[in-house]
């Protein structure tokens, strides 16, 4: 019930922002040929204390992100690909380990053939994994901080393939619905061989390195100028497995706000909500805010 209400909230939010945004954008769908765009962002946060009587913890955090878009349209055929890579760590004064605050590799690619205005038959590919090892941290009996490896590159990894209907207003607003979607979850046997009977690792049973699911998916993207120098991006992905608990919907929703200071500096806010019953039966939340150094990827050769 919670996820149904959350999905309804996302739909209303998309509609509200569409109505609120007053800027008229060029319909880039009608531009024939290839278009590409992207940005790389370096986000940093830092706190420091000295003789601070109320207490505090010195820390530094940094995140490097790359977001690249490749779009093609000709004779009713469209092909839109978004590639996202992000990795960030922080270090607190009371911890001996650098700890991840972001780690993501994601590729979304949708190909469509228009059959009526703004609607296309579509096929899509989605791939998700991470760059580095992930750990669970704890303290031993001696009070020393310890860690246990829980994830790594391709453990887990998600591959989705599906066919459906693609609605695209422009490169900044589109929705893809795929009622036939296959999903493959991959992981190293390092994490599954030692599972207890009945335990699973991201849905993968003991001794196995993959799990296949068949279901339906919805993905959507919306980017617009909220006010002058403030850009909002919304991305949402929903997936339901027909073969196992079809009413249990996996959710991945990201809201990103970029508040421009000048051509290279901005403040950035990222809020991500995740729900994956195979990983943990709770809603996962992540929020990052800080000063970002932003470079348009297409401008990098000119700078160099």
GIPEPE-V40464 format. One record per residue. N is the residue number from 1. RES is the residue in one small letter. OMEGA is omega in whole degrees, 0 to 359 (999 if undefined). Layout:
N/RES/OMEGA
N/RES/OMEGA
//
This chain:
1/x/179
2/x/183
3/x/176
4/x/179
5/x/179
6/x/179
7/x/177
8/x/178
9/x/180
10/x/179
11/x/179
12/x/180
13/x/177
14/x/182
15/x/180
16/x/181
17/x/178
18/x/179
19/x/184
20/x/182
21/x/185
22/x/183
23/x/179
24/x/183
25/x/177
26/x/179
27/x/186
28/x/177
29/x/185
30/x/177
31/x/183
32/x/180
33/x/184
34/x/171
35/x/176
36/x/180
37/x/179
38/x/178
39/x/172
40/x/188
41/x/174
42/x/185
43/x/182
44/x/175
45/x/181
46/x/173
47/x/180
48/x/180
49/x/174
50/x/182
51/x/182
52/x/193
53/x/181
54/x/176
55/x/179
56/x/184
57/x/177
58/x/180
59/x/174
60/x/181
61/x/179
62/x/179
63/x/176
64/x/182
65/x/174
66/x/180
67/x/186
68/x/181
69/x/177
70/x/185
71/x/180
72/x/175
73/x/174
74/x/176
75/x/178
76/x/177
77/x/176
78/x/178
79/x/184
80/x/182
81/x/175
82/x/179
83/x/183
84/x/173
85/x/183
86/x/178
87/x/181
88/x/179
89/x/171
90/x/179
91/x/177
92/x/184
93/x/182
94/x/180
95/x/178
96/x/183
97/x/162
98/x/183
99/x/182
100/x/171
101/x/176
102/x/179
103/x/187
104/x/167
105/x/180
106/x/176
107/x/175
108/x/180
109/x/181
110/x/175
111/x/183
112/x/174
113/x/186
114/x/174
115/x/167
116/x/184
117/x/177
118/x/180
119/x/181
120/x/163
121/x/189
122/x/166
123/x/185
124/x/175
125/x/174
126/x/179
127/x/180
128/x/170
129/x/182
130/x/182
131/x/194
132/x/180
133/x/175
134/x/186
135/x/168
136/x/186
137/x/178
138/x/179
139/x/181
140/x/184
141/x/180
142/x/180
143/x/179
144/x/180
145/x/179
146/x/178
147/x/178
148/x/181
149/x/181
150/x/181
151/x/175
152/x/178
153/x/181
154/x/175
155/x/3
156/x/170
157/x/182
158/x/175
159/x/178
160/x/174
161/x/181
162/x/176
163/x/182
164/x/184
165/x/184
166/x/174
167/x/183
168/x/175
169/x/176
170/x/182
171/x/182
172/x/182
173/x/178
174/x/178
175/x/177
176/x/177
177/x/182
178/x/181
179/x/175
180/x/183
181/x/173
182/x/179
183/x/178
184/x/177
185/x/184
186/x/177
187/x/176
188/x/177
189/x/175
190/x/183
191/x/183
192/x/183
193/x/184
194/x/177
195/x/173
196/x/179
197/x/180
198/x/177
199/x/179
200/x/176
201/x/186
202/x/178
203/x/181
204/x/182
205/x/183
206/x/176
207/x/180
208/x/177
209/x/179
210/x/176
211/x/179
212/x/177
213/x/176
214/x/184
215/x/180
216/x/181
217/x/173
218/x/174
219/x/182
220/x/179
221/x/177
222/x/179
223/x/181
224/x/175
225/x/179
226/x/171
227/x/181
228/x/177
229/x/175
230/x/182
231/x/176
232/x/173
233/x/174
234/x/175
235/x/178
236/x/175
237/x/178
238/x/180
239/x/176
240/x/182
241/x/178
242/x/190
243/x/184
244/x/178
245/x/184
246/x/181
247/x/180
248/x/189
249/x/172
250/x/185
251/x/171
252/x/183
253/x/180
254/x/173
255/x/180
256/x/178
257/x/179
258/x/181
259/x/189
260/x/173
261/x/173
262/x/185
263/x/185
264/x/182
265/x/175
266/x/169
267/x/187
268/x/175
269/x/178
270/x/175
271/x/181
272/x/176
273/x/179
274/x/168
275/x/178
276/x/184
277/x/179
278/x/181
279/x/178
280/x/184
281/x/177
282/x/176
283/x/178
284/x/181
285/x/176
286/x/179
287/x/179
288/x/178
289/x/179
290/x/177
291/x/185
292/x/170
293/x/189
294/x/176
295/x/172
296/x/183
297/x/182
298/x/180
299/x/184
300/x/178
301/x/180
302/x/179
303/x/180
304/x/999
//
